[in-house]
Amino acid sequence: MLRDMSERHSCLAVYCFMPDHLHMVLHGENCHSDLWKMAVEFKQRSAYWLRCNKPGLRWQKGFHDRVIRRSDDLVAHVRDVLDNPCRKGLLANWEDYPMKGAVGCKLEDVLEGLPW
């Protein structure tokens, strides 16, 4: 589903699903990319899936978004997302966490600072 939404809206994504929430860094591939619509559509479709398949689990209302400017260190933001399981005490090394990854790009390339 995340892959489908990313492709539909021309977005690349780095994600980390936590036990009770999700962290994502989205990057538009071109001038037609719509990150807002991608996030809203992903949330709507995944909420429907949750309602049908995991009764009792729900997304919170709304979400927090932040624009990462060119001057910001994108790699630092991605590492911050990936470090969430470690900060929550789920494991010692984020690389061992199974619920993280990237869509439309290689996570390793993003962490090396290569262009998305």
Steps between C-alpha positions, in 0.01 A plus 500: 500500500778746588677410176180556299435839658861606451493409133160664444621830645860484370651481849791318653463393860710390795283349772509349846184335634502514878263291717259794534591750227689557175790725405558589134727727303351572159680646201337613176650360182387787277292818484179292480565321829240561767632399841193626687260297286725196528499518881124558519417224253735253669342578837146462364566171322700350784231609749242314292726193491546519878126532557435189285793287619600620846187620681589725790816641340465853368714788382486812713322798347726717289875474476805715555692615196817699457674633190866412473679783326799461272722640773382232744695181531271245338719207608472616863119507472493151347733367772276659763201311357694174489631544856148514650487128592832536685384809689188309605717216630373243250851399390859621504561542126247654257634278220348199680151653503281320244233768452710763325600558144472710189269515201625617162862525612762302688522579869877457486527765226294749701718444808814555293362837391448398139222684315160339526 
